[in-house]
Amino acid sequence: MKIKILGTRGKIEPKAERHINHTGFLIDDKILIDAGEPEYMDYAPEAVVFTHFHPDHAFFVPDKKKFSPKIPLFGPEAHELIPQLKVITTHFRIGAYSFTPISVIHALRLRSLGYIIQKGQKKLFLTGDVAWIEKANLENIPQLDLVITEATFINKGGRINRKKDRIFGHTGIPDLIRLLGPHTKKLAFCHYGEWFFERDPAASMKRIKALQEEVELIPAYDGMEIEI
């Protein structure tokens, strides 16, 4: 599988060269995971799969315009702007690709899913945005060739909000390494938060690499391609 990381900027104002676009991943030039920019549809994907419907993952949400390309569309819950959306409740396939949804805690009012994508013997996990992944869901994750996750906060603990008995927000990079590291040898980061742009991006990428121990850490940039 070839994964092209189309965007690495979270829902923030700062940007920098090679860190301009919002979230999107193109699998083998065929399947688009999240559509943070309208230009991603110029790749003419055969299908689009959404992790959740925040604007930096679904470009059409702020303008409240219907998104209805004539291709299969998948997502974690029904959405008024996507009338033909197929709501994911269990394992599904798109051609040669097998998708296993993993429930992820992120937003208070939106359901969020990560996806284990398998083609042949190769396995990729795209987490989407993460406040936490429950232990029961982590136990369902096999050994993976690559995990791609977020980097909104570099501090341990990230920024977790609480409302009654529910949490939401973004956990920190050290927590994601601890959660996901046992399942892979390669962990790539995108969806950078404001911390990333406070310094030169090259220095911020080095801060991520400095956390590397047993698992290879890959700080991504717009247009990066990774093959597994």
C-alpha positions as a printed Julia matrix, in Angstrom:
228×3 Matrix{Float64}:
   0.0    0.0    0.0
   1.08   3.52  -0.74
  -0.21   6.22   1.58
   0.01   9.85   0.54
  -0.44  12.28   3.44
  -2.19  15.22   1.81
  -2.36  17.57   4.81
  -0.73  17.92   8.21
  -2.31  21.02   9.76
  -4.98  20.81  12.45
  -7.86  23.26  12.8
  -5.66  26.26  13.57
  -4.62  29.53  11.93
  -0.82  29.11  11.79
   0.69  27.42   8.76
   4.11  26.96   7.2
   5.68  25.63   4.04
   4.81  21.92   3.66
   2.27  22.27   6.5
  -0.64  24.13   4.9
  -3.4   21.65   4.17
  -5.9   20.07   6.52
  -6.39  16.36   6.97
  -6.54  13.9    4.1
  -4.93  10.57   3.2
  -4.9    8.95  -0.23
  -4.5    5.18  -0.34
  -2.95   3.82  -3.57
  -4.38   6.82  -5.46
  -7.81   5.2   -5.02
  -9.37   5.77  -1.6
  -9.52   9.11   0.2
  -9.67   9.08   4.0
 -11.03  12.45   5.19
 -11.4   15.48   2.94
 -10.07  18.51   4.76
  -9.62  20.47   1.51
 -11.89  20.61  -1.57
  -8.85  20.12  -3.84
  -8.51  16.54  -2.58
 -11.42  15.57  -4.79
  -9.26  16.46  -7.81
  -7.49  13.13  -7.23
 -10.74  11.49  -8.42
 -10.92   8.94  -5.61
 -13.04   5.83  -6.05
 -14.46   6.26  -2.52
 -14.21   8.6    0.47
 -14.17   7.42   4.1
 -14.54   9.89   6.98
 -13.18   9.48  10.51
 -15.53  12.21  11.81
 -17.2   15.4   10.62
 -15.16  18.27  12.03
 -14.41  20.96   9.39
 -10.7   20.16   9.09
 -11.67  16.61   8.07
 -14.75  17.54   6.02
 -14.24  20.81   4.12
 -17.92  21.29   3.25
 -19.19  21.45   6.85
 -18.57  25.19   7.53
 -20.36  26.29   4.34
 -23.22  23.82   4.92
 -23.04  22.66   1.31
 -24.09  19.16   0.33
 -21.28  16.76  -0.49
 -22.57  14.33  -3.09
 -19.95  13.07  -5.54
 -21.08   9.99  -7.45
 -18.82   7.57  -5.59
 -19.3    5.51  -2.41
 -19.09   7.6    0.79
 -18.63   6.11   4.25
 -18.65   7.61   7.74
 -19.32   6.94  11.42
 -22.78   8.53  11.57
 -25.46  10.05   9.36
 -24.92  13.64   8.24
 -27.43  16.02   6.7
 -24.93  17.23   4.11
 -24.17  13.73   2.78
 -27.48  12.14   1.8
 -25.96   9.0    0.26
 -23.54   8.29   3.12
 -23.17   4.65   4.17
 -23.03   4.62   7.99
 -20.34   2.28   9.26
 -21.39  -0.17  11.94
 -18.99  -3.03  11.3
 -16.23  -4.36   9.06
 -16.58  -3.44   5.37
 -14.67  -3.68   2.1
 -13.84  -1.34  -0.75
 -12.47  -3.47  -3.57
  -9.27  -5.17  -2.41
  -9.21  -3.18   0.84
 -10.63  -4.44   4.13
 -11.71  -1.82   6.7
 -12.12  -2.57  10.4
 -13.55   0.4   12.35
 -12.1    1.16  15.78
 -14.14   3.4   18.07
 -12.12   6.42  19.21
 -13.0    8.97  21.88
 -12.53  12.5   20.51
 -15.55  14.82  20.28
 -18.42  15.41  22.67
 -21.19  15.54  20.03
 -19.7   13.58  17.14
 -18.94   9.9   16.78
 -15.34   9.21  15.72
 -13.77   6.14  14.15
 -10.27   5.07  13.31
  -9.74   2.43  10.63
  -7.51  -0.57  10.27
  -7.04  -0.88   6.52
  -5.71  -4.16   5.17
  -4.66  -5.1    1.67
  -3.14  -8.54   1.34
  -0.89  -8.97   4.36
  -0.25  -5.26   4.88
  -2.07  -3.44   7.68
  -2.4    0.29   8.33
  -4.22   2.03  11.21
  -5.45   5.6   10.69
  -6.63   6.8   14.09
  -8.2   10.17  13.25
  -8.2   12.6   16.2
  -7.83  10.99  19.61
  -8.66  11.92  23.17
  -8.47   8.26  24.16
  -8.92   4.69  22.94
 -10.57   2.33  25.38
  -8.6   -0.74  26.45
 -11.23  -3.09  24.99
 -10.8   -1.46  21.58
  -7.01  -1.51  21.8
  -7.16  -5.25  22.39
  -8.78  -5.66  18.96
  -5.83  -4.05  17.2
  -3.37  -6.54  15.62
   0.27  -5.95  14.81
   0.43  -3.25  12.16
   2.89  -2.19   9.5
   2.16   1.49  10.14
   0.02   3.72  12.37
  -0.78   7.3   11.35
  -2.1    9.46  14.18
  -2.37  13.07  15.29
   0.0   15.57  16.92
  -2.2   18.38  18.2
  -0.3   18.51  21.51
   3.27  17.46  22.23
   2.85  17.58  26.02
   1.92  14.49  27.96
  -1.81  14.48  28.63
  -2.57  16.84  25.74
  -5.72  18.83  26.43
  -8.57  16.7   27.71
 -11.91  18.31  28.56
 -14.5   16.73  30.82
 -18.27  17.0   30.97
 -19.83  14.89  33.69
 -18.52  11.38  33.03
 -17.33  12.06  29.45
 -13.97  13.21  28.12
 -13.18  14.83  24.79
 -10.31  16.65  23.11
  -6.83  15.55  22.08
  -4.33  13.51  24.04
  -0.59  14.18  23.82
   2.06  12.64  21.59
   3.72  10.75  24.51
   0.36   9.17  25.36
  -0.22   8.12  21.76
   3.22   6.51  21.63
   2.37   4.57  24.78
  -1.05   3.53  23.49
  -0.11   2.65  19.92
   3.57   1.75  20.12
   2.96  -1.86  21.21
   1.04  -2.47  17.96
   3.58  -1.23  15.41
   7.2   -0.47  14.58
   6.34   2.74  12.69
   4.25   5.63  13.96
   3.65   8.68  11.76
   2.31  12.02  13.05
   0.27  14.74  11.36
  -2.6   17.14  12.36
  -0.12  19.47  14.07
  -1.33  21.96  16.63
  -0.1   25.46  17.4
   2.94  24.2   19.31
   4.4   22.95  16.02
   4.42  26.44  14.47
   5.85  28.31  17.46
   9.32  27.3   16.27
  10.75  26.46  12.88
   8.87  23.34  11.71
  12.17  21.49  11.26
  12.9   22.04  14.95
   9.42  20.86  15.89
   9.88  17.71  13.84
  13.12  17.08  15.73
  11.18  17.37  19.0
   9.0   14.5   17.86
  12.0   12.43  16.74
  13.62  13.04  20.14
  10.82  10.97  21.72
  11.81   7.94  19.64
  12.85   4.81  21.48
  11.72   1.37  20.27
   9.2    2.62  17.68
  10.27   4.66  14.65
   8.56   8.07  14.79
   7.84   9.8   11.47
   6.9   13.51  11.53
   4.87  13.96   8.33
   4.6   16.87   5.92
   2.07  17.73   3.2
   2.6   15.4    0.25
   4.69  12.8    2.08
   4.34   9.29   0.69
   4.88   6.17   2.77
   4.83   2.69   1.3
   4.22  -0.46   3.34
